Amino acid sequence: MRFGFFFFAEYINVFIISAITVVLFMGGWNAPFPVPHISWIIDPSQLGIGLLFIVGLVPVVGTLLFAAPFFLYRSKTRWWVALILGFVLFNVVVGGVLGLWAYINFSWVAGLFWFLGKTFTLVFVFVWMRGTLPRVRIDQLMGFAWKWLLPAALLNLFVTALAVLVVDSVPGLGK
């Protein structure tokens, strides 16, 4: 159990780091492209008694309609298996339609969608990199840091300072 909690905490850390990275560097809850906002808000109180028919009949009829191809396609399929498959498929379709409706009508749903999509993409990249790249011993990592990364960082610092001096000394390029 202790080992399970250790792994659980590690993956929670991956999710939190991914979420912070999305907020700080990837636009957070904003879409990467402009999304038109259309309002199709339906007031259920205007439907009256029709709302009861929609809530009562649409799931039954939808389940039967989605179950019919499974029952008719294979004669060996039992009726209850076809009903379960039709019920699951109907709920997936209705969930998708309601999700699309909420995405179009409510900006916070769209923001939540983009935030979670970006975050889970980064979590996927974390897990993918962890699974495919070789594991490095700490002495190899420290040797790489001292022998390559520190000189590269110092070189970057000096080249940037030189570039700032050159740009400031040339008339017309600086401030």
N, C-alpha and C positions, 0 to 999 in steps of 0.2 A: 504494500500500500504506500509506503514511503517513497519507493521508486516511482510509482504511478503519479504521486503528487509532484515529484520533482519534474517529470516529463510534462505534466499538465502546466506547471508554472513556467516551464520553458516555452511552451507553445502560446500561452497567454502573453508572455513577453514578446514573442514574435508578432502577435496580433497588435499589441499596443505600440510597438515600434513602427509597424506598418501604418497604423492609424495616425501616429504623430507625423510620420514622413508624408503621408497624403495631405494632411492639413497644412504642413509647413512648405512643402515643395511641389505638390501636384494639384493645387487649386482646391483642395478640400472637397466640398459638396457641389462645386460648380461643374457643369458639363464641359467637355473639351470643345464643344461647338455650340453655337446658339440654337436653342430649342424654342420653337414657337409655343406660346401659351394659349390654349384654347379652353374655354370653359363650357363643360357639358354637365353642370350640376343639376341633378334631378332631385326634387323635393318629394320624399316618400309620402308625405301627408296629402299630396295632390292626387295620389293614385286611388285612395279610398279603399273600397272593398276589393278592388283589383289587386292590391298588394297581398292580400291573403291568398288569392288564387296563384299569384306569382310565387310566393313563398311555399305554398303547399303543392302545386302541380308541376312547376318547372323542374325541380329536382327529380321527381319520379319519372316524368316524361323524358327528361334528358338522360337519366340513367338507362331507361329502356332503349332509347335511340342509340346510345353508345354501346349497349350490350348486344344489340341485334346482330351486328356484323360478326362478333365473336361466336355467337350461338349458331348463326346460319353458315358461317364459313367452314366450321368443322363440326361434323355431326357427333363426334366423340366428346366434344366439350360439354361438360355438365352445365345445367342451367344456372346453378348458383355461382360457378366460376365465371361464367359470362356476365352475371349481374355484378360480381365484385369488380371485374375488369372494367365494365361500363361505368360503375360508380366512381372508381378511381380516375378514369379518363375524363369523365364529366367534371369532376372536381378540379382536375388540373386545368381544363379548358376554362372553367368559370373563374378559377383563381387567376389565371393569366389575363382574362378579360377585365376582371375587377382591378388587378394590378395596373393594367394599361390605363383604365379609366382614372384610377387614383393618380397615376403618373401625369396624366394630362391635366387634371383638375387642381391638384394640390402641389405647390412648388416644394414643400418640405418632403413629400414622397419622392419627387425627382431627385432632390438633394441627397436624401438617404440612399437611394438607389446608386447614384454615382459614387458617393463616399464608400459604401460597402463594396461596390464593384472594384474600385481602385484599391481598397484595402485588401480584399481577398486576392487580387492579382499580385500584389506585393507578397502576401503570405505564400502564394503558390511559387513565386520566384525564390523566396527564402527556402522553402522545402525542396524545391527542385535543385537549387545550388548545393544545399546540404547533402542531398542524395547522390549527386553526380560528381562533385569535386572531391579530390582526395583529401583525407584528413592530414593535417600537418602537425608535427610535434612542436611543442612550445619553443624548444631550442632552435629549430629551423625557422620558426616565425620571428623570433627575436634576432637571429642572424640576418634574415632578410630585411627586417626593419632597420637595424644599425648599418648594414653594409650598402643597402640600396635606397630605402625610402628616406632616411635622414639626409644623405647627400642630395637626393633629388629635390627634397623640400628646400634645402639651403640654396641649391642652384636656382630653383624657382623664385625664391625670395630675392636673390641678387639680380637675376635677369629682370624681374619686375621693377626693382629699384632703379636699375639702369635705364629701363624704358621710360619710367616717370621722369628721370633727369633729362633724357634726350627730348621727350615731348615738351617739357617745360622750357628747355633752352632754345628750341626752334621757334622763332616768332611766327605767330599765326596758328600754331598747332595747340598751344596751351590755352590757359584761361585768359 
